[in-house]
Amino acid sequence: MQSNNRVINHFKNLHLIEKLAIQGFIIAVFLVIIELWLNSVSDAFMSYLPPIGFALLLAITYFIQPLIIGSLNIAIINVLYKTKGWQVGFWLNGLFLLLTFSTINLLLQTVLQLEFLPYVALIDVLLFLPFGSIARFSNGGWKKPLD
Amino acid sequence: MNSRRMNERLSSIFRWLGAFTNKSLVKNLIVITLCVVLFFVQIFFPFNYYASGERSSNANFQVGIHYVYEQDNLSQIYGQVAAIYGLGFKVIRINLICNPQYDDDILNQKTEEFFSATNHYGIAVALVVQNQESSATLNYYLEHWGRDLKYVQIMNEPETSTSWDVGALFTDDEIISDFNSLYSIVESYNLTAQLYTNFGVGYMLRSNIPIALSQKLDFVGLDIYMNSFLVLSPLFVQNLQGITHKNVVITEFGMSTSNSTAQTDFIIQGLNLFKSLGLKGCWIVYWNSADDNYGIRGTPTQTAVGDWIAKNAKQ
């Protein structure tokens, strides 16, 4: 418990830019991993008991994935910025981050004709600082605990 | 002094902006608004990007047209093929028309006349094998004219077709088993023709069908009608390519309207878009059509398309 607190305290003492970088890196890597996983299983989902598999794929992509990303984002914010609670709901926050990520990918793939792997995925990860800023801006907590 | 005051003012504005946007309600509204904006960017950006300029220098872009020669007189067919060739079309898509019971039937004569013209001009032919085509008819056709085909379409928009009555959609099992029957007949002739199946935008709801069928196909077709689906077509093309791992050709593209200006604008806009997307080709429906206004023969659209081909797709 003590060692955990030491790690958390270390994170809290980082500069803002370092906190944004860490947050952006975690979110970007996580989004890339989910995207790769969804790409690899989408055929299997769409072929599974049609159209149930397709509905499941949509549910995972636009309901479960944003929930996970939104929860992860607020968890990171609470650890890095010593806040509690959240200002924007998990799902909405996750959907916003997902849409930002997929719009960047769409622009890169359309304009530069790049494949997702490795080019777009690499660019996404390299954009960790803007991602961190967007992730930090799109949600927050409060210094005082909520009743 | 002035710059210091300016800096102070700026920093106070930023502080106020930070405090204002840090309110939960405001932040929620900003995030919701940005989500809506990003959604619209994803919907409209690909079309606007590709339609706003030539993004692919595909000199071999193949413009084709569906010719309903069975609606023309026997004596007209050769001349019509010559006219289609003269405009620069590289592919003629046709229905499977023959009478296996009687060799000298007028339908067989028309088909014979059609192929003698296409062979003369060296124009590629794409045959549409309809969903419920009988094996006897298909066998007869392929025996007689199979070697003259460049493309064979096995089934037509299977995902939206009806099996026995209006509204009775083909089940997945029916589609796949019918496809396999037709496919095995075509395969038994060892033709050099490339095989494809075309899908309407409804395939999005039954994506398993293009995934299953495309495994035996050389490429897949996508049919685009209406402005709304033209705007969304880059997304459909990308999705269909992604799930089938095959090249996409626009196999049906047209507009049924008596307003030739609207028809011309629609078709030219589509041709520009599909070429810009880097697709192999786009086949227009129809050259002639007695029952509706799709036909471009003898209309200003015919001239406009001919001019477009001369400028953009002539080898």
Interface residues (C-beta under 8 A of the other chain):
Chain A: S42 D43 M46 S47 P50 P51 G53 F54 Q87 V88 G89 L92 N93 L95 F96 L99 T100 S102 T103 L106 L107 T110 V111 F137 S138 N139 G140
Chain B: T21 N22 K23 S24 K27 N28 V31 I32 L34 C35 L38 F39 V41 Q42 F45 P46 Y49 Y50 D172 L205 R206 S207 N208 I209 I211 A212 P234 I243
